[in-house]
Amino acid sequence: MLSAKLRTALTKPFMPALCFFSGVTYDSLTLTRIDHLLDNLILLLYLSLLGLLIVLTARADLAGQAESPTENTAWVPRLLALARPYYPMAIQFLLGGLFSAYAIFYSQSASLTATAVFFGLLVALLVGNEFLHDRLSNLRLLVTLYAVVCFSFFTFFLPVLTGLMNTAVFLLGAVLSAAVALRVVQLVYRGGPARSRNETALAGLPAVTAIGVLVGFYFLNWIPPVPLSLKFGGAYHRIDKGDGLYHLTFERGAWYQFWKRSDDPFREEGPVFCFTAVFAPVDLRTTIYHRWQYRAPEKDFVTTDRIGIAITGGREGGYRGYTHKQKLTPGDWRVDVETADGRIIGRVSFLVEEPAEPAPPELETITY
């Protein structure tokens, strides 16, 4: 009786959406830091289960579903056959969980620049996953989605694992993603007729193509620089360090500007200090750059300086550092915080104005 009620409930039309949102909610409540071992083990478990379900779903479709399990059927095949109607919902739950986890992690590194392209793709797949229930028996689609979730995982997991962040590590992740996706296709057709070799190639081709497109995104600087993320940044009159803290001094805002925590606009001749705190995983050591840029009226931004800062990961609030310029021309300024290969981690924008009056401004200091 209970089993019959459970089967009836699982066939309700709202179940796919429920599975999808339950995966999103679970990740939102449980994910903490991108370099936490438990979080990455959970994502690895999701990837493993998803690959297994794709293999089981595709092999069952190839074998046909006409025959039902009998009492003489071995218990493992019988259990798999009984669970077969619920594979799409389980696949949808796992895809929703993975895409939501990646959306959370990549949102921390994405900025309102070209690096937001890949993040936007993840959000689109996260939302679109809810409408894929009727297409989750399409092997090419499943393997392509599997290649994308593997790629998204290895892009940040390998830098966390190795402590290195460069093009070679990224390309290694792309190769591993393609290899895992093709292995899933191979397992689907293993033991099949001779023609399965061509079917294997055709089923894996969209996945390899998707990986190739994403590699192109990387070289266009369209992929956020995970696992790095900008935690805090601003322009300041003066920066002092003491007792392990940075003391950031800026012009106090009007009484209603309670949110003001940096100099924007900056109303002095200089120097101007740009302070940033960039999160990096434990054991990751790399160099980030402050790219100072100025825009003259009716012109595009031009780079005036690019200054490197060697950072070490592990600090929850981000690795702190700053650069400065002695004198800035009035106008629009921005400092892009970027990786060695030019991917933007974050941006500090501010306006430089001529001093309004000879009296010195009223200053305020915060600590970070």
N, C-alpha and C positions, 0 to 999 in steps of 0.2 A: 504493500500500500504506500509506504513512504517512498520507495523507489519510483513508483509510478507518478507520485506527486512531484518528485524532484525532476523527472524527465519532462513532465508537463511544464514546470516552471522554466526550465532551461530552453524550451522552444518558444517562449514568449518573444514577441518582436522587439521588446525593449532590452532584451538581454545583451545584444552586441554593444549598444550604447553604454549599458551598465558595466560591462567588462572593460570597455575603453576608458571610461571615467574612473573606474576603480584603480586601473593601472596608473593613471595620471595622479590621482589623489595619493596613492601609496608612495610614489616617488617624491611628491612634493613634501610629504611628512617625514620621510626617512632619509633622504639624501642630505649630506652635510658638506663635506669638502671633496674636491675632485681627486685628492690624493689619499683619501681614506681607503684602507685595505678592504674593509667590509663592503663599502659601497661598490668598489670595483669588482669584488667577488660576486655580488648580487647581479651586476650587469653581465658578468661572464656566465653566470647561471642562466640568465635570461637568453643570452645568445646561444648557449648550448641547447636549451630546451626548444628554442625557436627553430634551430637547425634540425633537431630531431623530428619535430612536428611537420616540418616541410617535407622531410624524407618520407615519413609515414603517410602523410596525405597524398603525396604524388605517387608513391608505390601502390597505395590502395586504389587510386584512380586508374592506374595502368592495369591493375589486376581485375578491375571491375567490382561492383558492389552487389552483384546479383545474389551471391550465396551468403546465407546467414550462418553464424556459428551454431554448432550443435553441441550436444552433451559430450560427444566423442572428440571434439576439438580441444587441443592442448590449451591450458588455462591462459598462457600469455597471448597467443593469437586471438583467443576468445575475448579477453579483456580489451585488447586493442580494437577489435571489431566493434565491441559494445561502445567504446569511447569515441569511435570514428565520427559520429554526428557532431561532437562537441569540439573537434579539432579547430574549426574556423574561429570559434569564440576564444579558445585558448591562444591561438595565433594572434588574434586581434588584441587580446589583453597584453601579450608580450610586446607586440609592436608599439602599443600605446605606452607601456611602461618605458621602453627604450627611447622612443622619440621624446617623451616628456622629460626623461632624465637628461638627454642631450640638449633639449631646449633650455633646461635650467642651467646646465654647465656652460653652454655656448653663449647664453645671454649675458653671462658675467664677463665674457671677453669681447663680445660684439660691441661695436660703436656705430654711431650714425654716419658711417662711411661705407666704402665698398665692402668692408669685411662683414657687413650685415647681410650680404647676399646669401651665404650658406645658412646663416641662422634663419633667414626668412624661408628657405627651402625646408628646413627641419620643422618649422611651425606649420607650413603648408602640409607636410606629410603627417604631422601630428593630428591636425584637424581632418585631413582627408582619410586617415585610417578608419575613422568611424563609418565611412561610406563604402569601404572596400569589402564588406562582409560577403557579398554575392560574387566577388571576383577572387576570393582567397583560395580557389582551387586551380587558378591559372599559375602553372609552374614558373613561367618566365617572369611574371610579375612578382611572385613570392621570392624567387632567387635574386631578382634585382633589388627588391626592398631589403633582403638579407645582406646583400653586398653593401648597401648604403649604411645599414646600422653597424656592420662590422667596420667599415671605413671610419665612421664617426667615432667609434670606440677606440680603435688603434691610433687615431690622430692625437688623442690626448693621453692614452694609457702608456704608449711607448715612451714619450718624454718623462712621464711620472716614474716609469719603471727604470729607465736608463739614466735619468738625470741630464739628458742631452736634448737639445731642441734645435734641429737643423734640417736641411733639405733631405739628407740621407736618411734620417730617422723617419721623416714623413713618407718618403718613397717606400721605405721598408713596410710601413703600415699599409700603404696602398697595395703592395704586392701580396702581403698576408691576407688582406681583405679579399682580393680576387682569388687567391688560392683556396681560402675557406669556402667561398661561394661555389667555386668549381668543384670542390670536393663533395659538397652537398649534392650537386647535380650528378656527379659520378655515382654516389651511393644510391640515388634514385634509380638509375638505369643499370646498376650492377646486376649481373646475372640475366639480363634481358637478351633479346635477339641481336644479331649482328648489326641490324640497322640502328641500334641504340647509340652507336658511336656518333652517327650524324646527329641524332636527336640530342645527345649530350652537348655537342658543339653549339647547336642552335639554341638550346635552353640556356646555355651559359653566356652566349654572345651579348644579350642586353645587359647582364651584370658587369661584364668586362668593359662594355661601352660606358656604363654609368661611372665606373671607377675612373676611366680615362677622362671623362668630363670633369669629375671632381678634382683630379690632378691638375687639369687646366685651370680650375678655380684657384688652386693654390698659387700657381705661377702668375695669375692675375691679381693676387693678394685679395681674393674674395672670401677667404676662409678665416674666421676669427683665430687669433693666436693662442688658442687653448694650449696648455693649462694656465697661461698668464692672464691676469685681469687687473684693471686699475681700480683700486679701492678708494683712493682719495687723490685730489689734485687741486692746485690753485696757484695764483700769482700773489707775491707778497713784497712788502717794503724791505723786510729784513728777516733773516732766519738765524736763530742761535740754537746750539745744541748743548744740553746739560742734563745730567742724571738719567741718561738713556732716552731723553725725550727731545723732540724738536719744538722750539718755540717760534711760532709763525706770527709775524706782526703785519697788520694791514690797517687800512683806513676804516675807521668806524663808520657804519652806515647811518642813515636817518633812523629815527626812533621806530618807524614801522618796518624797517628792513631787518627783522629779527633773524632772517635766514642767512644773512651775509656772513661768509666765512673766508673771504679772500678779496683781493683788490680787483674789482671790476665795476667801474673803470679805475685805471691807475692814473693818478693826477700829479705825479712827480717826474722829474727828469731821469731819475734812476739812481742806483741800479735796480733792476727788477729780478726777483728770484722766482723760479718755477719749481714748486715742490710736488712730488708725486709719491704715492705708496702703491707698489705693484705686488700683488700676490703671486707667488710661485710655489710649487710643491716642494716638500722637503727633499733635500739633496739635489735639487735642480739649480745649476749655476749657469748663468748666461749673461749677455750684455744687452741692455736696452738703450734706446737713444731718445734724446729730446731734440726734436726737429723744430727749431724756431722759424716761424714764417710770418711775413708781413704782407698786408694787402693795401696798396695805394688806392685812392678813390678811382672807381670804375676800372680796376685792374684785378687780375687773379693773384692768389697768394704766391709769393716767391720765398724760397728758403734762404735764410741768412746764416744759420749755423746748424750743425748736427753734432751733438755732444753725447758721447757714450757714458753709461753708468753700469758698472759690473754689479750684478745682484745675486743674492743667495736666497733660496726659498725656505719656507717653513713658518714664517711669522704670520699669524692669523690676520693681522691688520695690513700686511703687505710690507715689502722691503722699501724703506724710506730713502730718498735721495733728492737732490736738487741741482739745478744748473742756474746760471744767471747771465744777464747781459748788462753792460754798464749804462747804456743810454739807448732808448727806443724812440723812433720817430712816431709822432702822434698818428693814430689810425687803428685799424683792426689788426690784432695779433692773435696768433694761436701757437700752441706747442703740441705737436703730435708726439705721443709716447709710443714708440714703435720698436719692433724687433729688428734684428740685423738684416733680415730680408725684406723689411719695409712694411710688414703687416702692422696695422694700427691697433694698439692695445687700448688707447683712450686719447682724449683730447682736452686740453685746457685752453679755453678761449677768453680773451679779455680785450677791452678797449683802452687805448692810451690817449689821454687828453692833456692839454696844456694846463698847468696849475691855474685854478680859477682865481686865487687871491694869494698875496704874499705870505699870509699867516700860515704856519705849519698845520697840517691836518691833525685831527684827534685820532690817535692810534689805539688799536686793541690787539691783544695777543692771545692766541689759543695754543694749546699743546697737542701734539700728535706723536 
